[in-house]
Amino acid sequence: MPLHLLADIGGTHCRFTWRCDDAAPPPSWQCATGAYPSFENALSHVFTMAGRAPAALAIAAAGPVTADICHLTNASWTINRAN
């Protein structure tokens, strides 16, 4: 079964957890949002720890979304669906 990644991105902390129906998923991970210069850097770290990229990614982020781009309200990260 495919591996899915769920992300909860806030201005202070970001949390990532994996879901897979038929196997033990990689461990969940969290960090201070400010520990990484961008969402892509944090996401790359999560992929490296898991040894692969997910089949799907669902993101909850603390900020307004306009044209598939989210600018976090209390952090400098921008999350762009196209990336």
Secondary structure, 3 states (H helix, E strand, C coil): CCCEEEEEECCCEEEEEEECCCCCCCCCEEEEHHHCCCHHHHHHHHHHHHCCCCCEEEEEECCCEECCEEECCCCCCEEECCC
